[in-house]
């Protein structure tokens, strides 16, 4: 069994027996998870299950939490790119 290290990870070619063991473990985990999901009880109302969102997809807003007075300044100063009280960030660059 040949093992190589790339980017700090050790990997090897998976044998047929290991593939079967992985499949068995995955099926067992999914089965256990689905059994636990079945035990979860949700509150029902006229329209079906309760949701935090209304029919238009808008949730009811609640009171926000209180932060330190200098929290916003600290966040904006730590952001790599900020402009007009907005933090500028890449969208999905990590997916490529």
Secondary structure, 3 states (H helix, E strand, C coil): CCEEEECCEEEECCCHHHHHHHHHHHHHHHHHHHHHHHCCCCCEECCEECCCECCCCCECCCCCCCCCCCHHHHHHHHCCCEECCEECCCCCHHHC
